[in-house]
Amino acid sequence: MQFLVTDIKFDFNSDMPDYYSVSFDDQQLIINDNLGVWEADDEDDLVEEITANAGWCILSLDYEIQLK
């Protein structure tokens, strides 16, 4: 299935040490890099794919299923 990810929020404020902090500009780059069309088996697979790509846990995700 193809999913069009239109909005995503990552957990950039988790309980990590300060040396893992990410600037606002870098946060925006990470978000923008993960928007768009993704290929996945289902919603759970989509979350796993994006999490693996971004390296950050997802707090919320908005998407549309793309019909072929």
Secondary structure, DSSP 8 states (H G I E B T S, - for coil): -EEEEEEEEE-TTSS--GGG---HHHHHHHHHHT-EEEE-SSHHHHHHHHHHHHSS-EEEEEEEEE--
